[in-house]
Amino acid sequence: MKCAALVAAALSAGCLLIVPTTAAEAHQRPTTYVLQGDPSDPQGSKFEGIGVDRRERTFYVSETTGGEIHRGDVRTGRTEVWLREGADGRSTARGVTVDRQGRVYVAGGPNSTQSGGPDLWVYAPDGRLLAALRVDVSNPFLNDVTIGPDGAAYFTNSNAPQIFRVAFQDGRWQVRTWADATDVIPTQSGFNLGGIVVSPDRRALVVAQGNTGQLWRFSLRSGRTRPIDIADANLLNADGLVLRGHTLRVVRNFDRKLSTLRLDDSGRAARLVAERDTDPTRVFTTAKIARGQLLLVDSKFDEPVAAPPYEVVALRLHR
């Protein structure tokens, strides 16, 4: 049976489709990871978030058009649809992260306002649903998520300057509005809070505001919010944040740039040290580091109807 017929048969049968990349056939790290698309969706398939497990072998990618969660093997390049469209009330998905226990956290973007479903989900490594929760604010857009030093997950809201905290407490999973900075951060049109990481000293959250190009510091002790001094760096359309040590990489989606800054220990100041153009034919939304490579999600957000190939692109990091 030819490849196209195999794909059609797998989709019609509702089976998981395993997609190897050509580089994976050799003993090399893949330079791209091919994701299965949904040929029945009138928008094609569009993607947003990525999470990597602590062993840096497995990654998870969210699909905004349907809410599927894809899973891939960093070493072999094989991918599959791990959680199907519509699972657990999910019609769309955004940020993804993985904690030390391998649990997968998924931000729902506007899922609750569009479909009446949950705002976020937590899954066990075997795909078992642990929690499907709604936040206690109106019109939320849960964009991205990181794991704090306390083991809780912290989600950003792109429709208001708020951060939500999710943790297992008193025998159940709970979510609450952990910080509300409406008196400090003006809400503007477009996407407000997005990418989020923990500062090098583990005492604060560093958050990007994409529509203004500003970085914000949220104290983990008090929730106090202040702007991070970025000097004259232009971070407009900042989306995903990736921090390793004191090196902060900022994925600037529609600007098609990857900005690299040196972040101080406390997360109060950052200085631009390098900037590179990314592929002009792609709009990367966010990234994670896995086995010495930066895995960037090609969103297809610039295509009215997304067309394959659907890919995560790997860039080798220079030490």
GIFENFEN-V986415 format. One line per field, one symbol per residue. phi: phi as a letter, one per 20 degrees, with the letter a starting at -180 (. if undefined). psi: psi as a letter, one per 20 degrees, with the letter a starting at -180 (. if undefined). burial: + if it has 24 or more other C-alpha atoms within 12 Angstrom, else -. A space follows every 50 residues. Layout:
phi: ???
psi: ???
burial: ???
//
This chain:
phi: .fgfffffffffemefdedeeffffeecffebcedfedfeefemdccbdb ccffelddcccedfepnfdeccdfeenfcbeecegnflmddbbcfcbcef enfddceelegffecmefebcccfgenffdbccdedcelecfdcbceefe nedddedeeafccddcbeclnbfccbfebcdfeddfecfneefcgbbefg emdbddcedffdmedcddffednfdbfefdldfedgmgcfdcdcmdeddd edhfflccedceefgemebbcfdabcfegfecdedbbbeblmceedeefm fedgcfcffdbddddfeef
psi: prghhgggggghikqpppoqqhhihrmqpqiqopqprniipiibpqrfrp qprhikgpqppqphmhjqpqpqohghipqrogprpipkkoirqdqqrpah jjqppppjckghhhijarhrqpqrhjjpphqoqqrkrqlqnogrqrprij iqpppqpiiqmqpqppqoqkjrpqqqohpokhigopprqapdpdqprpqh jkjrpppqohiikqqqpophgiippqqpojcjpokqkpeqpppocjoopo oneiilqoppqoprhikiqqpphqpqqroijqopgrrqpoljqoopoohj iipgopqrqpqppppppp.
burial: ---------------++++++-------++++++++++-----+++++++ +++--++++++++++++++++++++++++++++++-++++++++++++++ -+++++++++++----+++++++-+-+--++++++----+++++++++-- -++++++++++++++++------++++++++---+-----++++++++++ -+++++++++++++++++++--++++++++--++++++++++++-+++++ ++++++++++++++++++++++-----+---++++++++++-++++++++ ++---++-+++++++----
//
